[in-house]
Amino acid sequence: MITRIPIHKLMRSIPNKPRLYVPPQEKTRILRLYGEWNMADFDKNYNLNRELGGVYPTSFDTMLHYMNILEPNEPYLQIHYQTLGRQGLKDGFNIVQSAVRSRAGERFWCINI
């Protein structure tokens, strides 16, 4: 399952199989801080799923749920991202939403504004 694969492996480029988009300017930082983590670690260490509303047992499943019912979802994602306090929560939010979207070939990453 994608949620158990370490972030550094998800970031590898595999032709025609997008797994996790991370903008070039963020790659080094994300790998340094979270390369050995998997998505479940954001739930365990930062309670990300709870911050997302905990509709499902994991943040990945909760994010998938929201992204399926909200279209377009970029404005919602950016607004919710801004409500998160710690940078670790914001990073986890971006990584999880990117994992959901990358599988559909989409690229999006929330930024601090």
N, CA, C and O of each residue as an XYZ file, in Angstrom:
452
protein
N       0.835     -1.175      0.000
C       0.000      0.000      0.000
C       0.883      1.243      0.000
O       1.933      1.271      0.643
N       0.450      2.261     -0.722
C       1.240      3.482     -0.900
C       1.568      4.167      0.421
O       2.617      4.800      0.539
N       0.705      4.054      1.401
C       0.927      4.748      2.670
C       2.064      4.147      3.494
O       2.499      4.758      4.471
N       2.543      2.990      3.129
C       3.630      2.343      3.876
C       4.991      2.472      3.192
O       6.006      2.049      3.745
N       5.013      3.049      2.006
C       6.262      3.198      1.255
C       6.980      4.453      1.748
O       6.350      5.503      1.876
N       8.286      4.371      2.027
C       9.020      5.558      2.470
C       8.942      6.685      1.436
O       8.914      6.438      0.230
N       8.910      7.903      1.924
C       8.789      9.085      1.073
C       9.878      9.116      0.010
O       9.600      9.437     -1.145
N      11.116      8.787      0.382
C      12.209      8.838     -0.598
C      11.955      7.891     -1.768
O      12.350      8.192     -2.895
N      11.315      6.770     -1.529
C      10.994      5.852     -2.620
C       9.823      6.370     -3.450
O       9.794      6.185     -4.667
N       8.871      7.011     -2.805
C       7.736      7.567     -3.538
C       8.159      8.718     -4.450
O       7.514      8.976     -5.466
N       9.234      9.404     -4.092
C       9.693     10.533     -4.884
C      10.498     10.116     -6.108
O      10.775     10.955     -6.966
N      10.871      8.879     -6.213
C      11.640      8.427     -7.378
C      10.809      8.569     -8.635
O       9.611      8.287     -8.649
N      11.459      9.005     -9.670
C      10.767      9.154    -10.953
C      10.715      7.806    -11.663
O      11.743      7.204    -11.973
N       9.512      7.359    -11.905
C       9.291      6.127    -12.656
C       8.449      6.527    -13.870
O       7.316      6.978    -13.703
N       8.975      6.373    -15.078
C       8.219      6.803    -16.257
C       6.803      6.217    -16.284
O       6.604      5.022    -16.067
N       5.841      7.077    -16.550
C       4.426      6.719    -16.670
C       3.795      6.191    -15.384
O       2.697      5.636    -15.426
N       4.460      6.350    -14.252
C       3.904      5.908    -12.975
C       4.147      6.966    -11.910
O       4.965      6.772    -11.010
N       3.435      8.091    -12.010
C       3.657      9.135    -11.005
C       3.244      8.656     -9.622
O       2.194      8.033     -9.462
N       4.058      8.944     -8.637
C       3.767      8.499     -7.286
C       3.693      9.644     -6.302
O       2.758      9.709     -5.503
N       4.652     10.546     -6.339
C       4.650     11.651     -5.388
C       5.383     12.834     -6.006
O       6.602     12.808     -6.171
N       4.633     13.857     -6.339
C       5.225     15.089     -6.852
C       5.662     15.965     -5.687
O       4.889     16.230     -4.766
N       6.903     16.407     -5.743
C       7.436     17.391     -4.814
C       8.147     18.423     -5.687
O       8.997     18.055     -6.498
N       7.815     19.710     -5.539
C       8.470     20.728     -6.367
C       9.980     20.681     -6.199
O      10.476     20.389     -5.111
N      10.711     20.966     -7.266
C      12.180     20.899     -7.203
C      12.783     21.693     -6.050
O      13.742     21.236     -5.428
N      12.242     22.869     -5.753
C      12.813     23.696     -4.684
C      12.553     23.123     -3.293
O      13.150     23.591     -2.323
N      11.685     22.129     -3.170
C      11.361     21.522     -1.877
C      11.977     20.132     -1.688
O      11.982     19.610     -0.573
N      12.488     19.538     -2.745
C      12.943     18.138     -2.685
C      14.008     17.878     -1.633
O      13.877     16.940     -0.847
N      15.048     18.680     -1.605
C      16.138     18.438     -0.660
C      15.643     18.507      0.775
O      15.977     17.647      1.590
N      14.856     19.517      1.088
C      14.331     19.681      2.441
C      13.406     18.531      2.831
O      13.512     17.988      3.930
N      12.507     18.165      1.934
C      11.561     17.084      2.220
C      12.302     15.766      2.412
O      11.982     15.004      3.324
N      13.278     15.493      1.573
C      14.055     14.258      1.726
C      14.829     14.248      3.043
O      14.887     13.222      3.721
N      15.415     15.372      3.402
C      16.200     15.459      4.633
C      15.316     15.239      5.863
O      15.692     14.515      6.785
N      14.151     15.864      5.868
C      13.284     15.786      7.045
C      12.423     14.527      7.098
O      12.195     13.975      8.174
N      11.943     14.069      5.937
C      10.926     13.019      5.927
C      11.249     11.842      5.001
O      10.397     10.981      4.784
N      12.435     11.795      4.467
C      12.778     10.755      3.495
C      12.520      9.335      3.965
O      12.100      8.485      3.180
N      12.767      9.074      5.233
C      12.573      7.722      5.765
C      11.164      7.501      6.308
O      10.799      6.372      6.633
N      10.381      8.551      6.407
C       9.004      8.435      6.893
C       8.115      7.866      5.806
O       8.469      7.868      4.627
N       6.953      7.378      6.222
C       5.884      7.072      5.284
C       4.693      7.942      5.682
O       4.753      8.644      6.692
N       3.631      7.905      4.913
C       2.493      8.792      5.192
C       1.849      8.517      6.543
O       1.329      9.435      7.178
N       1.876      7.282      6.984
C       1.298      6.951      8.285
C       2.054      7.643      9.422
O       1.483      7.895     10.483
N       3.335      7.950      9.205
C       4.119      8.639     10.233
C       3.594     10.049     10.501
O       3.737     10.556     11.614
N       2.997     10.678      9.515
C       2.417     12.007      9.744
C       1.196     11.911     10.655
O       0.927     12.824     11.435
N       0.468     10.818     10.557
C      -0.657     10.605     11.479
C      -0.136     10.306     12.881
O      -0.640     10.836     13.871
N       0.871      9.456     12.948
C       1.414      9.037     14.242
C       2.135     10.181     14.958
O       1.940     10.373     16.158
N       2.955     10.934     14.250
C       3.788     11.957     14.872
C       3.134     13.335     14.962
O       3.423     14.098     15.885
N       2.259     13.658     14.015
C       1.663     14.996     13.971
C       0.138     14.993     14.055
O      -0.483     16.054     14.003
N      -0.469     13.816     14.185
C      -1.935     13.713     14.213
C      -2.580     14.389     13.004
O      -3.610     15.052     13.130
N      -1.971     14.217     11.841
C      -2.458     14.865     10.632
C      -3.893     14.477     10.316
O      -4.696     15.333      9.946
N      -4.222     13.217     10.455
C      -5.586     12.792     10.140
C      -6.612     13.536     10.989
O      -7.662     13.940     10.488
N      -6.313     13.713     12.255
C      -7.213     14.469     13.127
C      -7.355     15.904     12.633
O      -8.457     16.454     12.634
N      -6.253     16.513     12.213
C      -6.284     17.887     11.700
C      -7.109     18.002     10.418
O      -7.660     19.061     10.118
N      -7.187     16.912      9.672
C      -7.984     16.906      8.437
C      -9.456     16.589      8.694
O     -10.275     16.671      7.780
N      -9.787     16.237      9.898
C     -11.169     15.920     10.225
C     -11.398     14.455     10.516
O     -12.464     14.082     11.005
N     -10.413     13.614     10.223
C     -10.482     12.201     10.572
C     -11.709     11.466     10.069
O     -12.272     10.635     10.781
N     -12.127     11.765      8.850
C     -13.303     11.100      8.274
C     -13.045      9.606      8.105
O     -13.958      8.795      8.261
N     -11.820      9.246      7.791
C     -11.415      7.854      7.609
C     -10.235      7.559      8.533
O      -9.722      8.478      9.172
N      -9.794      6.316      8.622
C      -8.748      5.960      9.594
C      -7.377      6.587      9.348
O      -6.595      6.720     10.290
N      -7.061      6.977      8.103
C      -5.747      7.564      7.811
C      -5.903      8.892      7.096
O      -6.936      9.164      6.485
N      -4.869      9.719      7.178
C      -4.903     11.006      6.482
C      -4.981     10.810      4.972
O      -5.620     11.604      4.282
N      -4.347      9.772      4.451
C      -4.413      9.507      3.013
C      -5.860      9.237      2.600
O      -6.334      9.797      1.611
N      -6.553      8.399      3.333
C      -7.939      8.080      3.000
C      -8.858      9.287      3.191
O      -9.766      9.514      2.392
N      -8.620     10.059      4.251
C      -9.422     11.261      4.479
C      -9.193     12.272      3.370
O     -10.148     12.869      2.872
N      -7.930     12.476      2.973
C      -7.620     13.410      1.890
C      -8.240     12.936      0.578
O      -8.780     13.739     -0.182
N      -8.164     11.667      0.321
C      -8.775     11.107     -0.891
C     -10.274     11.390     -0.905
O     -10.825     11.768     -1.938
N     -10.921     11.213      0.214
C     -12.352     11.480      0.343
C     -12.656     12.940     -0.003
O     -13.522     13.220     -0.832
N     -11.946     13.860      0.634
C     -12.204     15.280      0.384
C     -11.907     15.670     -1.058
O     -12.641     16.458     -1.655
N     -10.851     15.131     -1.606
C     -10.486     15.497     -2.967
C     -11.453     14.923     -3.994
O     -11.565     15.449     -5.101
N     -12.142     13.865     -3.644
C     -13.154     13.311     -4.545
C     -14.457     14.101     -4.515
O     -15.192     14.108     -5.502
N     -14.756     14.767     -3.397
C     -16.028     15.487     -3.318
C     -15.889     16.979     -3.584
O     -16.889     17.653     -3.830
N     -14.672     17.509     -3.541
C     -14.467     18.939     -3.773
C     -13.799     19.162     -5.121
O     -12.690     18.683     -5.361
N     -14.466     19.880     -5.985
C     -13.907     20.154     -7.306
C     -14.284     21.560     -7.702
O     -15.474     21.869     -7.650
N     -13.387     22.436     -8.090
C     -11.938     22.228     -8.024
C     -11.467     22.306     -6.575
O     -12.109     22.948     -5.743
N     -10.375     21.669     -6.281
C      -9.974     21.584     -4.889
C      -8.749     22.423     -4.520
O      -8.396     22.476     -3.342
N      -8.086     23.080     -5.473
C      -6.915     23.890     -5.132
C      -7.240     24.993     -4.126
O      -6.500     25.148     -3.154
N      -8.317     25.768     -4.315
C      -8.605     26.819     -3.320
C      -8.873     26.239     -1.926
O      -8.395     26.780     -0.928
N      -9.631     25.147     -1.856
C      -9.890     24.523     -0.558
C      -8.588     24.062      0.081
O      -8.351     24.296      1.267
N      -7.749     23.409     -0.709
C      -6.488     22.904     -0.164
C      -5.633     24.042      0.371
O      -5.081     23.943      1.467
N      -5.520     25.122     -0.393
C      -4.682     26.236      0.044
C      -5.237     26.877      1.310
O      -4.474     27.229      2.210
N      -6.552     27.032      1.390
C      -7.163     27.617      2.588
C      -6.939     26.713      3.801
O      -6.556     27.196      4.867
N      -7.170     25.419      3.653
C      -6.976     24.497      4.775
C      -5.503     24.443      5.183
O      -5.182     24.403      6.371
N      -4.624     24.443      4.204
C      -3.187     24.435      4.463
C      -2.801     25.611      5.353
O      -2.002     25.454      6.277
N      -3.363     26.787      5.081
C      -3.028     27.989      5.833
C      -3.501     27.910      7.290
O      -2.981     28.625      8.146
N      -4.476     27.051      7.574
C      -4.973     26.928      8.948
C      -4.078     26.046      9.818
O      -4.201     26.059     11.043
N      -3.194     25.293      9.206
C      -2.318     24.393      9.949
C      -1.186     25.193     10.571
O      -0.571     26.024      9.902
N      -0.909     24.954     11.822
C       0.085     25.749     12.531
C       1.521     25.360     12.249
O       2.286     26.157     11.705
N       1.888     24.165     12.605
C       3.277     23.716     12.510
C       3.669     23.415     11.071
O       2.854     22.956     10.271
N       4.923     23.681     10.762
C       5.416     23.389      9.413
C       5.356     21.884      9.136
O       5.119     21.482      7.996
N       5.563     21.056     10.145
C       5.469     19.608      9.951
C       4.088     19.184      9.497
O       3.960     18.297      8.653
N       3.043     19.808     10.048
C       1.681     19.520      9.594
C       1.487     19.974      8.155
O       0.863     19.275      7.358
N       2.019     21.139      7.825
C       1.901     21.655      6.460
C       2.643     20.751      5.480
O       2.150     20.472      4.387
N       3.826     20.297      5.875
C       4.578     19.381      5.010
C       3.814     18.078      4.813
O       3.692     17.580      3.694
N       3.300     17.530      5.917
C       2.527     16.294      5.817
C       1.300     16.469      4.938
O       0.985     15.600      4.125
N       0.611     17.581      5.099
C      -0.555     17.894      4.279
C      -0.173     17.882      2.805
O      -0.850     17.255      1.991
N       0.919     18.579      2.458
C       1.360     18.623      1.067
C       1.759     17.253      0.542
O       1.419     16.891     -0.584
N       2.468     16.506      1.343
C       2.917     15.187      0.898
C       1.731     14.265      0.672
O       1.677     13.567     -0.341
N       0.784     14.251      1.595
C      -0.377     13.369      1.453
C      -1.240     13.797      0.272
O      -1.633     12.954     -0.534
N      -1.543     15.092      0.152
C      -2.379     15.521     -0.968
C      -1.659     15.279     -2.292
O      -2.290     14.944     -3.295
N      -0.348     15.447     -2.293
C       0.403     15.207     -3.516
C       0.406     13.723     -3.883
O       0.341     13.376     -5.063
N       0.481     12.859     -2.893
C       0.431     11.417     -3.167
C      -0.917     11.028     -3.771
O      -0.984     10.183     -4.663
N      -1.982     11.645     -3.282
C      -3.311     11.369     -3.833
C      -3.373     11.859     -5.276
O      -3.830     11.128     -6.154
N      -2.927     13.069     -5.530
C      -3.036     13.675     -6.855
C      -2.041     13.104     -7.852
O      -2.368     12.931     -9.026
N      -0.828     12.810     -7.395
C       0.201     12.317     -8.312
C      -0.217     11.029     -8.983
O       0.153     10.769    -10.129
N      -0.975     10.234     -8.285
C      -1.433      8.964     -8.850
C      -2.350      9.195    -10.047
O      -2.510      8.313    -10.891
N      -2.955     10.391    -10.120
C      -3.801     10.742    -11.255
C      -3.037     11.623    -12.247
O      -3.626     12.167    -13.181
N      -1.725     11.759    -12.039
C      -0.903     12.545    -12.942
C      -0.963     14.047    -12.700
O      -0.505     14.820    -13.542
N      -1.517     14.478    -11.570
C      -1.639     15.900    -11.270
C      -0.469     16.357    -10.408
O       0.129     15.570     -9.675
N      -0.156     17.648    -10.514
C       0.924     18.233     -9.726
C       0.414     19.485     -9.045
O       0.024     20.448     -9.704
N       0.420     19.466     -7.732
C       0.015     20.636     -6.965
C       0.712     20.598     -5.624
O       0.881     19.530     -5.035
N       1.115     21.754     -5.140
C       1.784     21.871     -3.852
C       1.384     23.202     -3.249
O       1.594     24.246     -3.868
N       0.817     23.188     -2.065
C       0.420     24.419     -1.387
C       1.667     25.174     -0.943
O       2.700     24.574     -0.646
N       1.553     26.501     -0.903
C       2.676     27.322     -0.499
C       2.261     28.235      0.653
O       1.075     28.504      0.847
N       3.232     28.700      1.402
C       2.965     29.666      2.464
C       2.743     31.029      1.830
O       3.587     31.532      1.088
N       1.600     31.614      2.135
C       1.307     32.961      1.605
C       1.018     33.909      2.730
O       0.749     35.086      2.492
